[in-house]
Amino acid sequence: MENTKGNMFIGSFLFCGFMFTGGGIGMIYDAPEVGGAIGMGLGFLAMGAVFLIRKDHQE
């Protein structure tokens, strides 16, 4: 469990990247709130995937 900081570091970058990408796509379609919400959902899923994948490699 000592690599939790690394997981959080990578996960937070993925979360922010998905959130801003979703917001940008939403701005193209005049719905930045919807795009941001979709980006946040994808970001949380990506962060969870990072935690699961990296947890498997630690053991």
MDTraj code that builds the backbone (N, CA, C; nanometers):
import mdtraj as md
import numpy as np

residues = "MET GLU ASN THR LYS GLY ASN MET PHE ILE GLY SER PHE LEU PHE CYS GLY PHE MET PHE THR GLY GLY GLY ILE GLY MET ILE TYR ASP ALA PRO GLU VAL GLY GLY ALA ILE GLY MET GLY LEU GLY PHE LEU ALA MET GLY ALA VAL PHE LEU ILE ARG LYS ASP HIS GLN GLU".split()
xyz = np.array([
    [0.0812, -0.1198, 0.0000],
    [0.0000, 0.0000, 0.0000],
    [0.0854, 0.1259, 0.0000],
    [0.2167, 0.1100, -0.0116],
    [0.3044, 0.2265, -0.0070],
    [0.3016, 0.3068, -0.1360],
    [0.2510, 0.2513, -0.2451],
    [0.2483, 0.3214, -0.3729],
    [0.1161, 0.3939, -0.3949],
    [0.0420, 0.4226, -0.2898],
    [-0.0865, 0.4900, -0.3026],
    [-0.0701, 0.6301, -0.3586],
    [0.0390, 0.6983, -0.3234],
    [0.0624, 0.8327, -0.3770],
    [0.0784, 0.8295, -0.5280],
    [0.1493, 0.7293, -0.5797],
    [0.1661, 0.7178, -0.7243],
    [0.0345, 0.6917, -0.7943],
    [-0.0493, 0.6076, -0.7340],
    [-0.1801, 0.5805, -0.7921],
    [-0.2654, 0.7064, -0.7950],
    [-0.2626, 0.7823, -0.6858],
    [-0.3420, 0.9038, -0.6772],
    [-0.2907, 1.0078, -0.7766],
    [-0.1597, 1.0144, -0.7939],
    [-0.0986, 1.1093, -0.8872],
    [-0.1446, 1.0806, -1.0296],
    [-0.1335, 0.9567, -1.0718],
    [-0.1743, 0.9187, -1.2078],
    [-0.3252, 0.9330, -1.2239],
    [-0.4006, 0.8865, -1.1241],
    [-0.5461, 0.8945, -1.1314],
    [-0.5969, 1.0371, -1.1386],
    [-0.5338, 1.1278, -1.0653],
    [-0.5801, 1.2664, -1.0671],
    [-0.5520, 1.3329, -1.2015],
    [-0.4406, 1.2984, -1.2649],
    [-0.4148, 1.3520, -1.3978],
    [-0.5155, 1.2999, -1.4992],
    [-0.5492, 1.1721, -1.4902],
    [-0.6503, 1.1169, -1.5802],
    [-0.7856, 1.1825, -1.5558],
    [-0.8218, 1.1995, -1.4295],
    [-0.9497, 1.2626, -1.3967],
    [-0.9580, 1.4025, -1.4564],
    [-0.8552, 1.4831, -1.4335],
    [-0.8557, 1.6211, -1.4864],
    [-0.8570, 1.6227, -1.6388],
    [-0.7806, 1.5321, -1.6979],
    [-0.7766, 1.5256, -1.8440],
    [-0.9123, 1.4925, -1.9035],
    [-0.9796, 1.3927, -1.8476],
    [-1.1124, 1.3566, -1.8972],
    [-1.2129, 1.4684, -1.8722],
    [-1.2038, 1.5332, -1.7560],
    [-1.2988, 1.6389, -1.7223],
    [-1.2858, 1.7565, -1.8187],
    [-1.1636, 1.8001, -1.8441],
    [-1.1451, 1.9136, -1.9344],
    [-1.1740, 1.8766, -2.0798],
    [-1.1426, 1.7550, -2.1190],
    [-1.1766, 1.7110, -2.2547],
    [-1.3275, 1.7073, -2.2724],
    [-1.3982, 1.6523, -2.1723],
    [-1.5446, 1.6502, -2.1785],
    [-1.6029, 1.7897, -2.1821],
    [-1.5495, 1.8799, -2.1007],
    [-1.5965, 2.0182, -2.1015],
    [-1.5712, 2.0863, -2.2352],
    [-1.4555, 2.0591, -2.2946],
    [-1.4246, 2.1169, -2.4258],
    [-1.5166, 2.0653, -2.5348],
    [-1.5431, 1.9365, -2.5326],
    [-1.6367, 1.8798, -2.6310],
    [-1.7767, 1.9360, -2.6072],
    [-1.8124, 1.9508, -2.4791],
    [-1.9416, 2.0116, -2.4477],
    [-1.9526, 2.1548, -2.4975],
    [-1.8427, 2.2300, -2.4925],
    [-1.8449, 2.3681, -2.5417],
    [-1.8696, 2.3731, -2.6914],
    [-1.8201, 2.2732, -2.7638],
    [-1.8443, 2.2681, -2.9082],
    [-1.9941, 2.2577, -2.9358],
    [-2.0643, 2.1819, -2.8520],
    [-2.2072, 2.1594, -2.8697],
    [-2.2928, 2.2504, -2.7811],
    [-2.2362, 2.3582, -2.7290],
    [-2.3053, 2.4555, -2.6432],
    [-2.3642, 2.3928, -2.5175],
    [-2.2967, 2.2931, -2.4620],
    [-2.3418, 2.2299, -2.3373],
    [-2.2203, 2.1914, -2.2529],
    [-2.1434, 2.2923, -2.2035],
    [-2.0219, 2.2589, -2.1270],
    [-2.0509, 2.1867, -1.9958],
    [-2.1694, 2.2130, -1.9365],
    [-2.2029, 2.1449, -1.8111],
    [-2.2212, 1.9947, -1.8342],
    [-2.2901, 1.9612, -1.9424],
    [-2.3135, 1.8204, -1.9741],
    [-2.1815, 1.7526, -2.0099],
    [-2.1004, 1.8180, -2.0904],
    [-1.9704, 1.7616, -2.1272],
    [-1.8803, 1.7436, -2.0067],
    [-1.8821, 1.8419, -1.9168],
    [-1.8014, 1.8307, -1.7956],
    [-1.8468, 1.7169, -1.7066],
    [-1.9793, 1.6995, -1.6970],
    [-2.0322, 1.5907, -1.6149],
    [-1.9957, 1.4543, -1.6745],
    [-2.0059, 1.4424, -1.8059],
    [-1.9671, 1.3168, -1.8711],
    [-1.8175, 1.2938, -1.8541],
    [-1.7378, 1.3992, -1.8693],
    [-1.5937, 1.3881, -1.8496],
    [-1.5576, 1.3486, -1.7073],
    [-1.6312, 1.4006, -1.6086],
    [-1.6061, 1.3629, -1.4700],
    [-1.6385, 1.2158, -1.4475],
    [-1.7478, 1.1694, -1.5055],
    [-1.7830, 1.0280, -1.4923],
    [-1.6768, 0.9380, -1.5520],
    [-1.6307, 0.9730, -1.6707],
    [-1.5242, 0.8940, -1.7335],
    [-1.3944, 0.9038, -1.6540],
    [-1.3689, 1.0207, -1.5982],
    [-1.2488, 1.0390, -1.5167],
    [-1.2501, 0.9532, -1.3915],
    [-1.3660, 0.9442, -1.3260],
    [-1.3767, 0.8586, -1.2078],
    [-1.3576, 0.7117, -1.2449],
    [-1.4139, 0.6705, -1.3594],
    [-1.3946, 0.5327, -1.4036],
    [-1.2474, 0.5051, -1.4336],
    [-1.1801, 0.5994, -1.4989],
    [-1.0386, 0.5820, -1.5297],
    [-0.9549, 0.5777, -1.4020],
    [-0.9895, 0.6624, -1.3044],
    [-0.9162, 0.6625, -1.1778],
    [-0.9336, 0.5289, -1.1058],
    [-1.0548, 0.4767, -1.1069],
    [-1.0792, 0.3465, -1.0462],
    [-1.0030, 0.2357, -1.1164],
    [-0.9958, 0.2434, -1.2485],
    [-0.9208, 0.1426, -1.3245],
    [-0.7726, 0.1479, -1.2901],
    [-0.7180, 0.2682, -1.2739],
    [-0.5771, 0.2823, -1.2360],
    [-0.5527, 0.2178, -1.1005],
    [-0.6421, 0.2443, -1.0046],
    [-0.6256, 0.1852, -0.8719],
    [-0.6297, 0.0333, -0.8788],
    [-0.7226, -0.0228, -0.9574],
    [-0.7326, -0.1685, -0.9673],
    [-0.6123, -0.2296, -1.0377],
    [-0.5709, -0.1707, -1.1482],
    [-0.4589, -0.2257, -1.2254],
    [-0.3291, -0.2162, -1.1463],
    [-0.3053, -0.1004, -1.0862],
    [-0.1792, -0.0827, -1.0127],
    [-0.1781, -0.1644, -0.8838],
    [-0.2956, -0.1894, -0.8247],
    [-0.3019, -0.2717, -0.7055],
    [-0.2617, -0.4157, -0.7373],
    [-0.3044, -0.4650, -0.8539],
    [-0.2693, -0.6004, -0.8955],
    [-0.1183, -0.6161, -0.9173],
    [-0.0538, -0.5111, -0.9658],
    [0.0894, -0.5172, -0.9936],
    [0.1749, -0.5017, -0.8692],
    [0.1184, -0.4501, -0.7605],
    [0.1957, -0.4319, -0.6379],
    [0.2229, -0.5628, -0.5675],
    [0.1288, -0.6540, -0.5743],
    [0.1403, -0.7778, -0.4968],
    [0.2283, -0.8806, -0.5606],
])
top = md.Topology()
chain = top.add_chain()
for i, resn in enumerate(residues, 1):
    res = top.add_residue(resn, chain, resSeq=i)
    for name in ("N", "CA", "C"):
        top.add_atom(name, md.element.get_by_symbol(name[0]), res)
traj = md.Trajectory(xyz[None], top)
